[in-house]
């Protein structure tokens, strides 16, 4: 396993767990990063905007949410923010490429 994969493995929540199929995918990278490639069906909420935006987009705090970024660092921060805001079913999906493989969802570059 490469060093990058090892780091991503430890940054994401329980890398071998099954992820809920009905989860809301939230990309917490910048808008520019999101526009260069994202998981199909993901919504963009940059990390610096998540606390101000999440309630309008996901009002049900029990909804399953998977947050991801490029490496897992920003998504870890996003998960902590969402938990502090009362969201109870949040998973740090880690980095874009690893999560794409775990969910078998293609990266959309459009």
C-alpha positions as CSV (number, residue, x, y, z in Angstrom):
1,X,0.0,0.0,0.0
2,X,1.4,3.4,-1.0
3,X,2.0,6.0,1.7
4,X,-0.8,8.2,0.2
5,X,-3.3,5.3,0.4
6,X,-2.1,4.4,3.9
7,X,-2.8,8.0,5.0
8,X,-6.2,8.1,3.3
9,X,-7.0,4.7,4.9
10,X,-6.4,6.1,8.4
11,X,-8.1,9.5,7.7
12,X,-11.4,8.0,6.6
13,X,-13.9,6.5,9.1
14,X,-13.6,2.7,9.3
15,X,-12.4,2.2,5.7
16,X,-13.9,-1.3,5.4
17,X,-17.4,-0.4,6.7
18,X,-20.4,-0.5,4.4
19,X,-21.6,3.0,3.5
20,X,-25.3,3.8,3.3
21,X,-26.6,3.7,-0.2
22,X,-29.0,6.5,0.4
23,X,-26.4,8.9,2.0
24,X,-26.1,12.5,0.9
25,X,-22.7,13.0,-0.6
26,X,-21.1,16.3,0.3
27,X,-17.9,17.5,-1.3
28,X,-16.2,20.0,1.1
29,X,-13.5,21.0,-1.3
30,X,-13.4,24.5,-2.9
31,X,-15.8,25.2,-5.8
32,X,-12.8,25.2,-8.2
33,X,-11.8,21.7,-7.0
34,X,-15.4,20.5,-7.2
35,X,-15.7,21.8,-10.8
36,X,-12.6,19.9,-11.9
37,X,-14.1,16.5,-10.7
38,X,-16.6,15.2,-8.2
39,X,-18.6,12.1,-7.4
40,X,-21.8,11.9,-9.4
41,X,-24.7,13.1,-7.3
42,X,-22.5,15.0,-4.8
43,X,-23.3,18.5,-3.7
44,X,-20.7,21.1,-3.1
45,X,-20.5,22.8,0.3
46,X,-16.9,24.1,0.8
47,X,-15.6,23.5,4.3
48,X,-15.6,27.3,5.2
49,X,-19.3,27.5,4.3
50,X,-20.7,24.2,5.8
51,X,-21.9,25.6,9.1
52,X,-23.8,28.4,7.4
53,X,-25.3,26.3,4.6
54,X,-26.0,22.8,5.8
55,X,-29.4,23.4,7.5
56,X,-30.9,24.7,4.2
57,X,-29.7,21.8,2.2
58,X,-30.1,19.0,4.7
59,X,-32.7,20.0,7.3
60,X,-33.1,16.4,8.7
61,X,-30.3,16.0,11.2
62,X,-30.7,12.2,11.1
63,X,-30.1,11.9,7.4
64,X,-27.0,9.8,6.5
65,X,-24.3,12.1,5.2
66,X,-20.9,11.2,3.7
67,X,-18.4,14.1,3.6
68,X,-15.3,13.9,1.4
69,X,-12.5,16.1,0.1
70,X,-9.2,15.5,-1.6
71,X,-7.4,13.6,1.2
72,X,-9.7,13.3,4.2
73,X,-8.4,16.2,6.2
74,X,-11.1,18.8,5.4
75,X,-13.8,16.1,5.5
76,X,-12.7,15.2,9.1
77,X,-13.1,18.8,10.0
78,X,-16.5,18.9,8.3
79,X,-17.6,15.8,10.1
80,X,-16.7,17.4,13.5
81,X,-18.6,20.6,12.5
82,X,-21.7,18.7,11.5
83,X,-21.6,16.6,14.7
84,X,-21.4,19.8,16.8
85,X,-24.4,21.2,14.8
86,X,-26.4,18.1,15.9
87,X,-26.2,15.9,12.8
88,X,-26.0,12.3,14.0
89,X,-25.3,10.2,11.0
90,X,-22.1,11.6,9.5
91,X,-19.3,9.6,7.9
92,X,-15.9,10.9,6.9
93,X,-15.6,9.3,3.4
94,X,-12.0,10.5,3.1
95,X,-10.5,11.4,-0.2
96,X,-12.3,11.6,-3.6
97,X,-10.5,8.8,-5.3
98,X,-10.6,6.4,-2.4
99,X,-14.4,7.1,-1.9
100,X,-15.0,6.7,-5.6
101,X,-13.6,3.2,-5.5
102,X,-15.4,2.3,-2.2
103,X,-18.8,3.4,-3.6
104,X,-18.1,2.3,-7.2
105,X,-19.2,5.7,-8.4
106,X,-17.4,7.4,-11.3
107,X,-15.7,10.8,-10.9
108,X,-17.7,13.3,-13.0
109,X,-15.4,15.8,-14.7
110,X,-18.2,17.8,-16.4
